[in-house]
Amino acid sequence: MPLPNPSKLRKCSALATHARLGALARELLKRPNMRNSIFLASLLSGLSLFACGGSKEPAEGPAEHAGEKIDNAAEETKEGAEKASEKTGEALENAGDKAKDATKDEN
């Protein structure tokens, strides 16, 4: 089986790539020499690393969901505190205005 010409190879799925690499490995095993042995060992190491590689996104588990709930609760608490401080400020202004009005009436 002749080796594939890299310039004629098209982009394809991972299975087709593995098939080509398998054919290349079989061809190299038919003609053993030191250079082919090193190449074959490198090829097999690379394939094993490729097969073990996974998604780079972290898995969403119970801790992730709990963290999201904590974040949401903290955001709601912050918004509630801001509203409460606004209402307190308004109440103080109203009380100050009433105190001014009361002192004006007495004068």
C-alpha positions as CSV (number, residue, x, y, z in Angstrom):
1,M,0.0,0.0,0.0
2,P,1.6,3.3,-1.0
3,L,1.8,6.1,1.5
4,P,-0.8,8.8,1.1
5,N,0.4,12.1,-0.4
6,P,-0.2,14.8,2.2
7,S,-0.9,17.5,-0.4
8,K,-3.9,15.5,-1.7
9,L,-5.4,14.7,1.7
10,R,-8.7,16.5,2.5
11,K,-9.9,17.5,5.8
12,C,-11.9,14.7,7.3
13,S,-13.4,13.3,10.4
14,A,-11.3,11.9,13.3
15,L,-12.2,8.3,12.3
16,A,-10.8,8.7,8.8
17,T,-7.7,10.3,10.2
18,H,-7.2,7.4,12.6
19,A,-7.7,5.0,9.6
20,R,-5.0,6.8,7.7
21,L,-2.7,6.7,10.6
22,G,-3.4,3.0,11.1
23,A,-2.6,2.3,7.5
24,L,0.6,4.3,7.9
25,A,1.6,2.3,11.0
26,R,0.9,-1.0,9.2
27,E,3.1,0.2,6.3
28,L,5.9,1.2,8.6
29,L,5.7,-2.2,10.4
30,K,6.3,-3.9,7.0
31,R,9.6,-2.1,6.5
32,P,11.3,-2.0,9.9
33,N,14.4,0.0,10.6
34,M,15.4,2.3,13.5
35,R,14.0,5.5,12.0
36,N,10.6,3.9,11.4
37,S,10.6,2.4,14.9
38,I,11.1,5.8,16.5
39,F,8.5,7.3,14.2
40,L,6.0,4.6,15.1
41,A,6.6,5.0,18.8
42,S,6.1,8.7,18.5
43,L,3.0,8.2,16.4
44,L,1.5,5.8,19.0
45,S,2.3,8.1,21.8
46,G,0.7,11.0,20.0
47,L,-2.4,9.0,19.3
48,S,-2.7,7.9,22.9
49,L,-2.5,11.5,24.1
50,F,-5.0,12.6,21.5
51,A,-7.4,9.8,22.6
52,C,-7.1,10.8,26.3
53,G,-7.6,14.5,25.6
54,G,-11.0,15.8,26.7
55,S,-13.0,19.0,26.8
56,K,-11.3,22.0,28.3
57,E,-14.6,23.2,29.9
58,P,-15.0,22.3,33.5
59,A,-17.6,19.7,34.3
60,E,-20.8,21.1,35.9
61,G,-21.5,19.2,39.1
62,P,-23.2,19.9,42.4
63,A,-20.5,22.3,43.5
64,E,-20.9,24.4,40.3
65,H,-24.6,24.6,40.9
66,A,-24.2,25.5,44.5
67,G,-21.7,28.2,43.6
68,E,-24.2,29.7,41.1
69,K,-26.9,29.7,43.8
70,I,-24.6,31.5,46.2
71,D,-23.7,34.1,43.6
72,N,-27.4,34.7,42.9
73,A,-28.2,35.0,46.6
74,A,-25.3,37.5,47.0
75,E,-26.5,39.6,44.1
76,E,-30.1,39.6,45.5
77,T,-28.8,40.6,48.9
78,K,-26.8,43.5,47.4
79,E,-29.8,44.7,45.5
80,G,-32.0,44.5,48.6
81,A,-29.4,46.4,50.7
82,E,-29.3,49.2,48.0
83,K,-33.1,49.5,48.0
84,A,-33.2,49.6,51.8
85,S,-30.5,52.3,52.0
86,E,-32.5,54.4,49.4
87,K,-35.7,54.0,51.4
88,T,-33.9,54.9,54.7
89,G,-32.4,58.0,53.0
90,E,-35.8,59.1,51.8
91,A,-37.3,58.5,55.2
92,L,-34.6,60.6,56.8
93,E,-35.2,63.4,54.3
94,N,-39.0,63.3,55.0
95,A,-38.3,63.4,58.8
96,G,-36.0,66.4,58.3
97,D,-38.5,68.2,56.2
98,K,-41.3,67.6,58.8
99,A,-38.9,68.8,61.6
100,K,-38.3,72.0,59.6
101,D,-42.0,72.5,59.0
102,A,-42.7,72.0,62.7
103,T,-40.1,74.6,63.7
104,K,-41.4,77.1,61.1
105,D,-44.9,76.8,62.5
106,E,-43.6,77.6,66.0
107,N,-41.8,80.7,64.9
